[in-house]
């Protein structure tokens, strides 16, 4: 491929995501399994992972308010039924419903992000619909007025008046542990059990007003909370978030129920995680549709491992539609977020030129 095509949209913080059509469950490519057994899932997690790494914050929530602005272009660029790669917390769910992958890998340097996604896995599996999911996520009783047709704004508006319940927190934490350890048989370490409790406790304490820096002192001066992120929309006012409707929610729930969303601990410039994912996909003749990077590339350059990252990405199975989703800082940004912008880029072109 000789030319680079980019799509830039000035936004608050950045994310990219979701198709507007009704959610049909994507049929996996013949090369990928329809589901992973619990043992296969945990082996893939553990055998692909690197040792726990360091980041300056818990990063329990995105700080990227304008993430939906690039959704229409992302949906046009990518092909469903492939494999999505990402990093970080909940913004991935919205990217996933946009790209409709058959399988997902979330690779993050912190073990805490794996614990966060294991918590989400359990909550998706335990919850029948969006209202129950939000009820469990924030340990709040479900308002009786909510139905499958409720908008995401109505859901978060209704829960805003409901106090968090210590009883529900303890009941839900026990249900999370039972699902992961007893039902799924995952060999969680004591540190993972404590990590899941730490994550879940933060959502209990801060509720739908939890922000990127709620559990740390890092982050920009503008930080949306969970409710603001979930009720955000694109430039045309269309909501694409993973809780925007029941179809989006059920798409993620289905992936989690089939163990097809796999969290992995790894540095993008490390020697194991991305290469292990690449080998797994190549053995199954599967291709990467999208790779959400956030702003990790700036840290790779700071640490002097940019070339290692380029070499790792080059081992992934790609084609001309494979797309990077980035968070970049640009001067003069007009939207909230003080200069942050969303960018899509061709993975093949970027890796060939290995541009910083």
Secondary structure as GFF3:
##gff-version 3
##sequence-region A 1 356
A	DSSP	beta_strand	7	10	.	.	.	ID=ss1
A	DSSP	alpha_helix	38	48	.	.	.	ID=ss2
A	DSSP	three_ten_helix	67	70	.	.	.	ID=ss3
A	DSSP	alpha_helix	71	77	.	.	.	ID=ss4
A	DSSP	beta_strand	83	86	.	.	.	ID=ss5
A	DSSP	alpha_helix	91	99	.	.	.	ID=ss6
A	DSSP	beta_strand	103	108	.	.	.	ID=ss7
A	DSSP	alpha_helix	111	126	.	.	.	ID=ss8
A	DSSP	alpha_helix	130	138	.	.	.	ID=ss9
A	DSSP	alpha_helix	152	160	.	.	.	ID=ss10
A	DSSP	alpha_helix	166	177	.	.	.	ID=ss11
A	DSSP	pi_helix	178	183	.	.	.	ID=ss12
A	DSSP	alpha_helix	190	206	.	.	.	ID=ss13
A	DSSP	three_ten_helix	207	209	.	.	.	ID=ss14
A	DSSP	alpha_helix	226	230	.	.	.	ID=ss15
A	DSSP	alpha_helix	246	257	.	.	.	ID=ss16
A	DSSP	beta_strand	261	265	.	.	.	ID=ss17
A	DSSP	alpha_helix	273	283	.	.	.	ID=ss18
A	DSSP	beta_strand	288	294	.	.	.	ID=ss19
A	DSSP	alpha_helix	296	302	.	.	.	ID=ss20
A	DSSP	alpha_helix	306	313	.	.	.	ID=ss21
A	DSSP	beta_strand	323	329	.	.	.	ID=ss22
A	DSSP	beta_strand	340	346	.	.	.	ID=ss23
A	DSSP	alpha_helix	347	353	.	.	.	ID=ss24
###
